[in-house]
Amino acid sequence: PISRQLITAGVDYAINQQQTVGMEVAFSNNDINTFSDIDNADNDGLGLQGHYASNKKFENGWTLSSQTTYEFISETFKFIERYRPVEFNRDWNILSTEPSN
C-alpha cells in the first residue's frame, strides 16, 4: 500500500500598519511501499514559502504597494493536490516540478 501525508503550518505577522511578513512550511511523506524499509531515504520532503508586503503612502495621495515571495521545494517534496495553475510551467518556461506517473 501507498502512504501519502502532508502537514503544513503558517504564520503572518504585521510589523506595522504598512508592512507584513509571513512564512509557511510544509512536510510531506510519500511512501510507495509501506511494507518495505528499502529505499525509504526519499520519502520525506520539505517545502517553504516566505513573503513580505509593504504599502507606503505618500503625501500626494499615492500609494506604493510592493510584495515579494520566495519558495523552496526539496526534490523529494510531493504535494497531494496541484497548488499552481495548470499552465504555470509553460507560462514561466520552466522544467516540470509536478510528479510524473
Residue pairs with C-beta under 8 A, 6 or more apart in sequence:
1 33
1 34
1 35
2 30
2 31
2 32
2 33
2 34
3 29
3 30
3 31
3 34
4 28
4 29
4 30
4 31
4 78
4 80
5 28
5 29
5 30
6 26
6 27
6 28
6 29
6 79
6 80
7 26
7 27
8 24
8 25
8 26
8 27
9 24
9 25
10 22
10 23
10 24
10 25
11 22
11 23
11 24
12 20
12 21
12 22
13 20
13 21
13 22
14 20
15 21
18 54
18 55
18 56
18 57
19 52
19 53
19 54
19 55
20 52
20 53
21 50
21 51
21 52
21 53
22 50
22 51
22 52
23 48
23 49
23 50
23 51
24 48
24 49
24 50
25 46
25 47
25 48
25 49
26 46
26 47
26 48
26 77
26 79
27 44
27 45
27 46
27 47
28 44
28 45
28 46
28 47
28 76
28 77
28 78
28 79
28 80
29 43
29 44
29 45
30 43
30 45
30 76
30 78
31 40
31 43
32 39
42 76
43 76
44 76
45 73
45 74
45 75
45 76
45 77
45 78
46 72
46 73
46 74
46 76
46 77
47 71
47 72
47 73
47 74
47 77
47 79
48 70
48 71
48 72
48 73
49 69
49 70
49 71
49 72
50 69
50 70
51 67
51 68
51 69
51 70
52 67
52 68
52 69
53 65
53 66
53 67
53 68
54 64
54 65
54 66
54 67
55 63
55 64
55 65
56 63
56 64
56 65
56 66
57 63
58 64
73 97
78 99
79 99
82 98
85 91
89 95
89 96
89 97
89 98
